[in-house]
Amino acid sequence: MSDAAQPTAAEVRAAAEAVKTALDRHLAAVERRSGEDDPAVYEAFNELAAAAEEYDELLYDRYDEVTPFEIPGGTEDMPPYTGPEEPNALSVLIRRDYTVAEPQRLLAQAQRVEAAEEPVGSDGAAGTVHGALGLLFGEFEPDEIASRHKEFGLEEGDSTLWVTAADDTAEPGEWLEAPFEGVDPQRVVCRFDVSAVFDDDAEDDDLDDDLTLEDEEPEPSDADR
């Protein structure tokens, strides 16, 4: 960035003050929260994330310095909520990823289900992984498969759940042809993500703590003195 395009010291100072104001508003919203998914807290969180990001960028452009702030799920990932204050209807969007880790276990489970429902010797769907998946997901609720995934030879991947606000409940069959099309991120009331990457981050932090402790010189005991 050229010197002419650099922010002024006053602009950096103003951005810092905006962060302080956003911090106060976020704390006030948390103190007054009406429930676990209070939209006021969500809005204050996004405002704080945006203010911190703006300050971080100006600070770097002006002074070549960065902040220690890292706010997950900021405005780049999820824009501020602009849906109705009191939604009349909701849509819950769920995605769960799995790896078929043990195909034989999957096939065995599908064959047990098929044997209980089909006559002996019938040419059923449980002989292929594709058919076994269709049979098991048709027999069991998604939440049950999630809780028993190892029994079905599956390994969990990332998952996410989005609760989106709607003005009215859709007409029967209205969105069945393309159920996940046209989701408006600004109408997401809340979202819950599960990923191994979060566990990896925690393990990295624990490793850093262990290394720090190992690097520290032990205090001499009374006997050593």
C-alpha positions in Angstrom: 0.0 0.0 0.0 1.4 3.4 -0.9 1.9 6.2 1.6 -0.9 8.2 0.1 -3.4 5.4 0.6 -2.3 4.6 4.2 -4.9 5.4 6.9 -4.1 8.3 9.2 -3.3 7.9 12.9 -6.6 9.5 13.7 -8.4 6.9 11.6 -6.6 4.1 13.5 -7.5 5.7 16.8 -11.2 6.1 15.8 -11.2 2.4 14.8 -9.8 1.5 18.3 -12.5 3.5 19.9 -15.1 1.7 17.8 -13.8 -1.6 19.1 -14.1 -0.3 22.7 -17.7 0.8 22.0 -18.6 -2.5 20.4 -17.1 -4.4 23.4 -19.3 -2.4 25.8 -22.4 -3.1 23.6 -21.6 -6.8 23.4 -21.2 -7.1 27.2 -24.4 -5.2 27.8 -26.3 -7.5 25.3 -24.9 -10.6 27.1 -25.9 -9.2 30.5 -29.5 -8.6 29.2 -29.8 -11.7 27.1 -33.3 -13.2 27.1 -32.2 -16.8 26.1 -29.5 -18.9 24.6 -30.1 -17.6 21.1 -30.9 -14.0 21.8 -30.7 -12.1 18.5 -29.4 -9.0 20.3 -26.3 -10.9 21.4 -25.9 -12.3 17.9 -26.0 -8.8 16.4 -23.6 -7.3 19.0 -21.2 -10.2 18.3 -21.2 -9.4 14.6 -20.7 -5.7 15.3 -17.8 -6.5 17.5 -16.3 -8.8 14.9 -16.6 -6.2 12.2 -15.1 -3.5 14.4 -12.1 -5.7 15.4 -11.5 -6.6 11.8 -11.5 -3.0 10.7 -9.1 -2.0 13.5 -6.8 -4.9 12.7 -6.6 -3.9 9.0 -6.0 -0.2 9.7 -3.4 -1.0 12.4 -1.5 -3.2 10.0 -1.8 -0.7 7.1 -0.6 2.2 9.2 1.9 0.6 11.6 2.6 -2.9 10.2 1.2 -4.4 13.4 -1.5 -6.9 14.1 -3.9 -7.7 17.0 -4.2 -11.0 18.9 -8.0 -11.0 18.2 -9.4 -14.0 16.3 -13.2 -14.1 16.4 -14.6 -17.3 14.9 -17.6 -17.1 12.6 -17.1 -13.4 11.8 -18.9 -11.3 9.2 -17.0 -12.9 6.3 -18.5 -16.4 7.2 -21.9 -15.3 8.3 -23.4 -11.8 7.6 -25.5 -10.0 10.1 -29.0 -11.3 10.6 -31.6 -9.2 8.7 -34.6 -11.5 9.0 -37.8 -10.8 10.9 -37.5 -10.0 14.6 -40.2 -12.6 15.5 -40.1 -15.3 12.8 -43.4 -17.0 12.0 -41.7 -20.1 10.5 -38.3 -21.8 10.6 -36.3 -24.1 8.4 -33.7 -26.3 9.9 -30.9 -27.3 7.5 -28.6 -30.1 8.5 -25.5 -31.5 6.8 -23.5 -34.4 8.2 -20.5 -35.9 6.4 -19.4 -39.6 6.8 -16.7 -41.8 5.4 -17.6 -45.5 4.8 -14.8 -46.8 6.9 -15.9 -50.4 7.2 -18.0 -51.5 4.2 -18.5 -55.0 5.5 -20.0 -53.8 8.7 -22.3 -51.5 6.8 -23.4 -54.4 4.5 -23.9 -56.7 7.5 -26.2 -54.2 9.2 -28.2 -53.6 6.1 -28.6 -57.4 5.5 -30.0 -57.8 9.0 -32.6 -55.1 8.4 -33.4 -56.6 5.0 -33.7 -60.1 6.4 -36.3 -58.9 8.9 -38.4 -57.2 6.2 -37.9 -59.3 3.0 -38.7 -62.9 2.4 -35.8 -65.4 2.5 -33.9 -65.6 -0.8 -35.2 -62.3 -2.2 -32.8 -60.2 -4.4 -32.6 -57.2 -2.0 -30.5 -54.0 -2.0 -28.2 -55.0 0.9 -25.6 -56.6 -1.4 -24.0 -53.3 -2.5 -22.7 -50.3 -0.5 -25.0 -48.0 -2.5 -28.0 -50.2 -1.7 -27.1 -50.7 1.9 -26.8 -46.9 2.5 -30.2 -46.4 1.0 -31.7 -49.1 3.1 -30.2 -48.0 6.4 -30.9 -44.3 6.0 -34.5 -45.3 5.0 -34.8 -47.5 8.1 -33.2 -45.3 10.8 -33.6 -41.6 11.7 -30.6 -39.4 10.8 -30.0 -38.7 14.5 -29.9 -42.4 15.3 -27.4 -43.0 12.6 -25.3 -40.1 13.9 -25.3 -41.6 17.4 -24.6 -45.2 16.2 -22.4 -44.4 13.2 -19.7 -46.8 14.3 -22.2 -49.7 14.4 -22.9 -49.0 10.7 -19.2 -48.9 9.7 -19.3 -45.1 9.2 -16.8 -42.5 10.4 -18.0 -39.0 11.2 -16.7 -36.0 9.3 -17.8 -32.3 9.7 -21.4 -31.4 10.4 -23.4 -28.2 10.6 -26.9 -27.2 11.6 -28.5 -23.9 10.5 -31.7 -22.5 11.8 -33.1 -20.1 9.3 -36.1 -17.7 9.6 -39.0 -17.6 7.2 -41.9 -15.3 6.8 -44.4 -18.1 6.3 -44.4 -21.9 6.2 -43.8 -23.2 2.7 -46.7 -24.9 0.8 -46.6 -28.7 0.7 -44.1 -29.9 -1.9 -43.0 -26.3 -2.7 -39.3 -26.8 -2.3 -38.8 -30.5 -2.7 -37.2 -30.3 -6.1 -34.3 -28.2 -4.8 -34.5 -28.2 -1.0 -31.1 -26.6 -0.3 -31.2 -24.0 -3.0 -31.5 -20.3 -2.3 -30.6 -20.3 1.4 -30.2 -16.7 2.6 -27.3 -16.5 5.1 -28.7 -13.2 6.5 -31.8 -15.1 7.7 -29.7 -17.7 9.7 -30.9 -17.3 13.3 -28.1 -19.5 14.6 -25.8 -22.2 13.5 -23.9 -25.0 15.2 -20.7 -26.5 13.6 -18.9 -29.7 14.6 -15.5 -30.4 13.1 -12.3 -32.2 13.9 -10.4 -29.0 13.1 -11.7 -27.6 16.4 -10.2 -30.6 18.2 -6.9 -30.1 16.3 -6.8 -26.5 17.4 -7.2 -27.5 21.1 -4.5 -30.1 20.8 -2.2 -27.6 19.3 -2.8 -25.3 22.2 -2.2 -28.1 24.7 1.1 -28.9 22.9 2.2 -25.3 23.0 1.5 -25.3 26.7 3.5 -28.5 27.2 6.4 -27.1 25.2 6.4 -23.9 27.3 6.4 -25.8 30.5 9.3 -28.0 29.3 11.3 -25.0 28.2 11.0 -23.3 31.6 13.9 -23.8 34.0 12.9 -25.6 37.2 13.1 -23.7 40.4 16.0 -24.9 42.6 15.0 -26.9 45.7 16.1 -26.1 49.2 18.5 -29.0 49.0 20.1 -27.6 45.8 20.7 -24.3 47.6 
